[in-house]
Every structure is written in C-alpha cells, then in structure tokens.
Amino acid sequence: MKWPRRFDFVALTVGACIPDLFEPYFNLVYNDAIYNFQRDLTHSLFGALTLDFVVALVGTVLLVRPLLRWMNRRWPSGLWSRFANQDFLARRSWPVTLASVWLGTLSHVLIDVPFHATFRLFAPFAPDSLIFYWRLQPLADVASTVLFGPLFGYLLYTYWWRPSRQVREAGASRARAN
C-alpha cells in the first residue's frame, strides 16, 4: 500500500479525534449554551482549520508521539508502532505532519455531517445553519452504527491487530531458532 507512506498516521489519527476530545468535559461541567458553542466551534469548517488544528498539532508533537515511543520501549509490541505494516513512529516531514493533521480534523467534521442533526458546519459565521431536520437523528444514529461499526472493526483487525501479531510471532520464531 502506498497511501500510509504519504501521511503521518499519528497526526492523522490525533486530528480525527480532536473535535470530540472536549465533549465529555463540556457536556458534564457546563450548561447547554457553553457546550453547544464548543461543539459548534470544534465541529465546523472554521474550527477544523483553526482550533482543532492547533490542538491536534500540539497533541501529536508533545504528547501522543512521545507517549507511543515510551510505550514501545517499555512494552515492545507492533501495537504501539505499526499500522498496515508501516512504522508510524518514524519521523515525517513537517509539511506531511501539518497536512495529516488538517486532513484528520476535516475528515472528522465532514464524516459527521450526515450523522448529526444539530450540526452547524459553517459556525460561527452562520450559527443557524442546521444541516438536516433534528427528528431524523435516531435514524442517523442507527445508520452510522450499522455502516461504520463493522467497517471499523474489520479495519482494526486487518491493518493493526493481525500485522502486529505476525511481527511479534516472527520475532519469537527467530529467538527460538537462535
């Protein structure tokens, strides 16, 4: 596969997770107005290209990548360092990392569009721009679970779990042979 080498997988993943990172905290601690403002901002095109981008970039460089390296040293495993037989802890150029963070944040926001009724894609510039009728939300929840749940499980197994076990088993076989 060629596509993993063109992206920084860690930055892409962190970028895709950032829009939902603060939701549990804001939902539990603040009232609806503040929670909705935060959700509208982090799940808009403007937020994906500004706030989400900065938080994801800082998180990738200062938190996630060092944490994965530490985990790989502490408990060596392909689970911490490989995906689709690509070493995602290898350094990537800054333009690749920046593009991967932006692609991650934008992909999260754009994939959420058909699955959230109260979605304001153009916030804060058009705060009353709901994408679709809110009564369709239960149908969107079922559709997203049915569509993406099995696909997500298959991709995790095929590209992460199985290859990491093959690398570990190959290493164990070499160790026994010596």
N, C-alpha and C positions, 0 to 999 in steps of 0.2 A: 504494500500500500504506500502510495506517495503522500497522501494528504497529511499524515501526522508530522512528517518532517517539515512541512511548511508552516506549522503553527507551534506555539508554545502551549502544550497541553495543560500545564498547571495554570497559566494565566487565563486560558480559555475557560477552564472549569471554575476558577475563582470568579471571573467576570460573570459567568452564568448564574452563580449562587448569590452574588451580592444584592440584587434587588430584593430578595426575600430575607436577607440576613437580619434586618432590624424589625421585621414584622412582629415576631412574638413579643419582644420587649415593648414596642409601642402599643400593641394591642392590649397587653396586660396592665401597663402603667398609666397610659394617658387616655384622655377622653376621646370620643369618636372624631371630633373635629381635628385634633392633632394627628391621630392615627391615619385618618383619611388624607390629610395633607402630605404626610410622609409617604403613604402608599402611592398617591397620585404623582409625587415627585420622582420616587425611585422607579416607578413603572411607566414613565413617559419617555419619549424620544429624547427630550431635553435632559432628563435625569440620567438616562443611559450614557449620554455623551459627556456629562459633566461629573456629577456627584458619584454615581456608580463607578465611573471610570477611575476617578482618583482613589476611591476607597479600595477598589479591586487591585489597582496597581500597587498601592502601598501594602495591602494584604499579601499579594503574591510575593513581592520582593522581601518584605521584612518579617513575614510570619509563616506563610504556608511552605515556601520552598526551604527555608532553614529547618522547619519542623519535619518535613519529609526526609531531609538529609540526616537529621538526628535520629529519626525512627529507623532509617535504613542502616545506620551504623550500629544502633542499639539492638535491633532485631532484624538482621538481614533477611530480606524477602523481596521477591519481584512485585509483591503487592504495593510496596511503597515507592517503587522506582520505574515500573514498566507498564505500558498500556499498548496493546496491538503490536507487541514485540518492539516497541520503540522506547528508548530510555528517556523518560520525560524529565529527569533531573538534570540532564545535560543543559549547559547554558545555551540560550538562544540570543540572537542579536536584539538590541533594544527595539528596532522597528518591528520585528516579529512579535516581541512581547507586547508592545503597545497595540498592534493590530489585533492580536489574540484577545486582549482584554476588551477592546471595543467590540469585537465580534461576539464575545461571550455575553456582554451586557445587552447588546442589541438583539441577539438571538433569544435571550430570556424574555425580553419585553415583547418582541414580535410573536413568539410562540404563545405567550399569554393572551394575546388579543382575542382569539375566538373562544377562549375558555373562561373569561371573566366578564360578567355583565356590567360591573361598575368600573370598567376600565376607561381611563381618560388618557389616551395616547398623546394628546397634544398639550397636556398640563405643563406648566402653569399658564400658558398663553390662551388656551381655550378651555376653561375649567368645566364648562357644562357640556362637553362633547363626549357623551356616552357612546360606546361602540354599538351595543345592541340592547334590546329590551331586557330588563332585570329579571323578569319572570322565567326567562329561558336558562337561568343559572343552574338549576338542578340537572337539566338535560346536558348542559356543557360539562358539568362535573362527571357525570356518567360517561360521556363520550371521551373525555380526556383520560379517565382511568382505564377504560376499555382499550383505547388506542395506544396510549403511551406506557401503561404498566407492563404488559408482556414484552413490548419492544425494549424497554429499559432493562428488564431482567435478562433478556436474551443478549443484549449488547454487553452488559456487565459480565455475564458468564463467558461469552465468546472472546471478547477482547481484553478482559482483565483477569478473571479468575483462572480460566484454563491455561492461558500462556504463562502466568506466574507459577502455576503448579508444575508445568513442563520444565521450566528453567530450574526450579528447586529440585525436581526429581532427577534431571540430568546432572546437576551438581552432586547429588547424593550418590548417583551411579559412578561418577568419576572418583569420588572419595573412596568408595568401596573397592574399586578396581586397583587403587594405589595401595 
